[in-house]
Structure formats: structure tokens, C-alpha cells
């Protein structure tokens, strides 16, 4: 749990392979911090947290998986509501139902069980909204008709993003490390490329939608796009990479602003009791207004979008009585989101 200043620490349960426990711990800490800023920038009455179940070796036995989820549910329950869990990489609505057998502090259950269901479509809606706003700022129009987009990562969220982009008339290049994702490319009439080709393609928009850390000292100089906006968390290998993007004239939509649709959706489930999908969609589309404010603030401050987004998060956290550490309130904050 990174923060509970604005409300319970909401963050998904990630089931993933790690080299060792230290790597799993670092991931949980880094992601929980990003969730605090994601909620704060979106103005949600929530804090930031994250759960990790570390896998070793190959496939996990179904019974072992269930036992691990039950143990995780017991752990969440002992926190008494300070932490609320939900889906994340490697887990599903069905997994949340197992966890819910042990604790009420879980969201993102299926509609049949009174929840809001899979948050992926809402995350995708928020990301596409962010791409439209970034294109509006970079090209003068939010229309995606004819815009070339290289999308890396066709998982649950990435596939939804690709579908929305195709429906909006974008010209798609798509990539994934899993060859089975070619089926999505074929269905959408998208051009299948390697992840490296997607990164260096001469396109209007590069959309990183896989795991984080893709933007670094080597990859940013190789970009041939005007906009970077995607669903991946922790896209910057280090926060100073925001300066490198800015120097190259590449407009970056801060990941924790663009990909907040899932948590905004779950916040509707938490706050409203009776979940209303239309209300959730309206609030997710509000990510566009938040991003416009971030871009406006960045321009007025002569700073990067990262600085502007972090400053907005700082102000919202300060209103809740929590000050960010000094290292996180510098012009370009240290650390990695």
C-alpha cells in the first residue's frame, strides 16, 4: 500500500513470473506508487496499492492456483478494507470470484456476481480517448481517420484498443511476442510486424500496450512518431526519459493518466453501489479533459507532461493532507513510475 490519504488503496492482483522475490517486491512497490498518482490525477477518492503473486517455473497447477488466490484473499481481508484488490496482468474476473470467497474487499467481479466485470474495455476506452486528445494537440484534430498507429501488445487491453482504433479508421501496425495474436491482426486487417518494427515504424502514433520500461536511452532516439500514448504501465525506464521525448518533439501522454480507465470504472462500482455502465463510460471519457489540462499545464510551465501530471497529483494529494516526498516533487521527479 503506497497511500491511503484519499481513500482505500485500490490496485490489482498481478499473477506473474519473476526471477526472484526481490523483483516481485520491486514491481509491487513501483506499481502501487503509480496507482496513487493514477487515482490522484483522476481526482478519485482512492489511494494506491498493488498485489503480486509470484510464479516460478512453468504453468501453474489449477489447484495450486486456487490455493494461492485463497491465501491472497485472506491477506487482503486482514487489512480490513485499507486495500481493495481487482484484476491485473495474469488474473481474471473468475480469479476475483475465488478471492471474494475470502474477503469482501475485491472489485471487478463479473456482472453476474454484481460487479462491473472485465475492466479491460474501459482501460481501452480511456487510452483511445488519450490518443485522440494527443493527436488533437499534435496534429490539430482528434480524428483518427487515416492516422497511422503502431500498437505493441495485443493482450486483453491491447486487443480492445486495436478494435477501437480500427473502428475509428486508423491504419494499424500491430505487434506481440505471442504469435497467437496474429489472429487479431488478421481480423482487423492490420499489418503484423515485430515489436522492434513497431517501435521504429514511421507512424503518427506509437502505442505501447505491453509491459513497461520500453522507453529508454536507446529506444527513444529510434522512435519515428509524433505521439506516444498507450496502455502500458511504467513506460519510462527512468523519469528523465520524459526530457528526451520532449527534446525530440514527441508528445507523450503520461501512462498513469492515459490508462486510468479501469480504475475509474471500478471507482464507479465502489462509490455508487448499483453499478451503472453508462455513468462509468462518461467518467472514463473524462480522461480526455484531464489530459488536456496536463498538456495545458505543461505548456504554461514550459515543462514536460510528466512534470505537469505529477504536479497535479501532488496538489490533489496535498488537499487530502499527504505531502509527496521531496524526491517526487522536483521539476522532474526521481524514481520510476
Residue pairs with C-beta under 8 A, 6 or more apart in sequence:
1 9
1 32
1 47
1 48
1 49
1 79
1 82
1 83
2 9
2 29
2 32
2 33
2 35
2 36
2 47
2 48
2 49
2 50
3 9
3 36
3 47
3 48
3 317
3 322
4 47
4 82
5 47
5 317
5 320
5 321
5 322
6 39
6 40
6 44
6 45
6 46
6 47
6 316
6 317
6 320
6 322
7 39
7 44
7 45
7 46
7 47
8 46
8 47
8 49
8 81
8 82
8 83
8 84
8 105
9 32
9 35
9 36
9 46
9 47
9 48
9 49
9 82
9 83
9 84
10 35
10 39
10 46
10 47
10 48
10 49
10 83
10 84
10 85
10 86
10 107
10 263
10 266
10 267
10 270
11 31
11 32
11 35
11 48
11 49
11 50
11 51
11 83
11 84
11 85
11 86
11 88
12 50
12 51
12 85
12 86
12 87
12 88
12 89
12 91
12 108
13 51
13 52
13 53
13 72
13 85
13 86
13 87
13 88
13 91
13 95
13 96
13 99
14 27
14 28
14 31
14 50
14 51
14 52
14 53
14 88
14 89
14 90
14 91
15 53
15 55
15 65
15 68
15 88
15 89
15 90
15 91
15 95
16 24
16 27
16 52
16 53
16 54
16 55
16 89
16 90
17 54
17 55
17 56
17 57
18 24
18 27
18 52
18 54
18 55
21 54
24 52
24 54
25 52
27 50
27 52
28 50
28 51
28 52
29 50
30 234
30 336
30 337
31 50
31 233
31 234
32 48
32 49
32 50
33 48
33 335
33 337
34 48
34 233
34 234
34 255
34 256
34 337
35 47
35 48
35 49
35 50
35 263
36 47
36 48
36 313
36 317
37 48
37 256
37 309
37 310
37 313
37 337
38 48
38 256
38 257
38 259
38 260
38 263
39 46
39 47
39 48
39 260
39 263
39 267
40 312
40 313
40 316
40 317
41 254
41 256
41 257
41 260
41 290
41 294
41 309
41 312
41 313
41 316
42 257
42 260
42 263
42 264
42 267
42 286
42 287
42 290
43 290
43 316
44 263
44 264
44 267
45 267
45 271
46 263
46 267
46 270
49 83
49 84
49 85
50 88
51 72
51 75
51 76
51 83
51 85
51 88
53 68
53 69
53 72
53 90
55 90
60 68
66 98
69 95
69 98
69 99
70 98
70 99
70 101
70 102
72 85
72 99
73 98
73 99
73 100
73 101
73 102
73 103
73 106
74 102
74 103
76 83
76 84
76 85
76 99
76 102
76 103
76 105
76 106
77 102
77 103
77 104
77 105
79 105
81 105
83 105
84 105
84 106
84 107
84 270
85 96
85 99
85 105
85 106
85 107
86 96
86 106
86 107
86 108
86 119
86 262
86 266
87 93
87 95
87 96
87 108
87 118
87 119
87 262
89 155
89 211
92 118
93 108
93 109
93 110
93 115
93 117
93 118
94 110
96 106
96 107
96 108
96 109
96 115
97 109
97 110
97 113
99 106
100 106
100 109
100 113
107 115
107 116
107 266
107 269
107 270
108 115
108 116
108 117
108 118
108 119
108 266
108 269
109 115
109 116
109 117
110 117
111 117
114 275
115 269
115 275
116 265
116 266
116 268
116 269
116 275
116 277
116 280
118 156
119 261
119 262
119 263
119 265
119 266
120 156
120 157
120 160
120 262
121 160
122 261
122 262
122 264
122 265
122 280
122 281
122 284
123 157
123 160
123 231
123 259
123 261
123 262
123 265
124 157
124 160
124 161
124 163
124 164
124 231
124 261
125 160
125 164
125 261
125 281
125 284
125 285
126 258
126 259
126 260
126 261
126 262
126 264
126 284
126 285
126 287
127 157
127 161
127 207
127 209
127 229
127 230
127 231
127 258
127 259
127 261
128 144
128 161
128 164
128 165
128 168
129 261
129 284
129 285
129 287
129 288
129 291
130 229
130 253
130 257
130 258
130 259
130 287
130 288
130 291
131 144
131 149
131 165
131 205
131 207
131 227
131 229
131 253
131 258
132 142
132 143
132 144
132 288
133 142
133 253
133 288
133 291
133 292
133 295
134 205
134 227
134 229
134 251
134 253
134 291
134 295
135 141
135 142
135 143
135 144
135 147
135 204
135 205
135 227
136 142
137 251
137 292
137 295
138 204
138 226
138 227
138 251
139 147
139 204
139 226
143 168
143 169
144 165
144 168
144 169
144 170
145 168
145 169
145 170
146 169
146 170
146 171
147 169
147 170
147 171
147 204
147 205
148 170
148 171
148 173
148 201
148 202
148 203
148 204
148 205
149 165
149 170
149 171
149 172
149 173
149 203
149 204
149 205
149 206
149 207
150 173
150 174
150 175
150 193
150 197
150 198
150 199
150 201
150 203
150 205
150 206
150 207
150 225
151 158
151 161
151 162
151 165
151 172
151 173
151 174
151 175
151 190
151 198
151 207
151 209
151 230
152 158
152 174
152 175
152 176
152 195
152 198
152 199
152 206
152 207
152 208
152 209
152 210
152 214
152 230
153 175
153 176
153 208
153 209
153 210
153 211
153 230
153 231
153 232
154 162
154 174
154 175
154 176
154 178
154 181
154 184
154 185
154 209
155 176
155 209
155 210
157 209
157 231
157 259
158 176
158 209
158 210
158 231
159 181
159 184
161 207
161 209
161 230
161 231
162 172
162 174
162 184
162 188
162 190
163 188
165 172
165 207
166 172
166 188
166 189
166 190
170 205
172 185
172 188
172 189
172 190
172 191
173 190
173 191
173 193
173 197
173 198
173 201
173 203
174 181
174 184
174 185
174 188
174 190
174 191
174 192
174 193
174 198
175 192
175 193
175 194
175 195
175 197
175 198
176 195
176 210
177 195
177 210
182 192
184 190
185 191
185 192
186 192
193 201
195 210
198 206
199 206
199 214
199 219
199 222
199 223
200 222
200 223
200 224
201 224
201 225
202 224
202 225
203 224
203 225
204 225
204 226
204 227
205 225
205 226
205 227
205 228
205 229
206 223
206 225
206 227
206 228
206 230
207 228
207 229
207 230
207 231
208 214
208 215
208 228
208 230
208 231
208 232
208 235
209 230
209 231
209 232
210 232
211 232
212 232
212 233
212 234
212 235
212 255
213 234
213 235
213 236
213 237
214 232
214 235
214 237
215 228
215 235
215 236
215 237
215 241
215 245
215 252
216 236
216 237
216 238
216 241
217 237
217 241
217 244
220 241
220 244
220 245
220 248
220 250
221 244
221 248
223 248
223 250
225 250
226 249
226 250
226 251
227 250
227 251
227 252
227 253
228 235
228 245
228 250
228 251
228 252
228 253
229 252
229 253
229 258
230 255
230 258
230 259
231 255
231 258
231 259
232 255
232 259
233 255
233 256
233 259
233 337
234 255
234 336
234 337
235 252
235 255
236 242
236 255
236 306
236 336
236 337
237 336
238 336
239 306
239 332
239 333
239 334
239 335
239 336
239 337
240 332
242 252
242 304
242 305
242 306
242 307
242 332
243 304
243 332
245 251
245 252
245 304
246 252
246 304
251 295
251 305
252 304
252 305
252 306
253 291
253 305
254 294
254 305
254 306
254 309
255 337
256 309
256 337
257 287
257 290
257 291
257 294
257 309
258 287
258 291
260 287
260 290
261 284
261 287
264 280
264 283
264 284
264 286
264 287
265 280
265 283
265 284
267 283
268 275
268 276
268 279
268 280
268 283
269 275
269 280
272 279
290 312
293 312
294 305
294 308
294 309
294 312
295 305
295 308
297 303
297 308
297 311
297 312
298 304
298 305
298 307
298 308
301 307
301 308
301 311
303 331
304 332
306 332
306 333
307 331
307 332
307 333
310 328
310 329
310 333
313 324
314 324
314 328
314 329
317 323
317 324
323 329
327 333
327 334
327 335
328 334
328 335
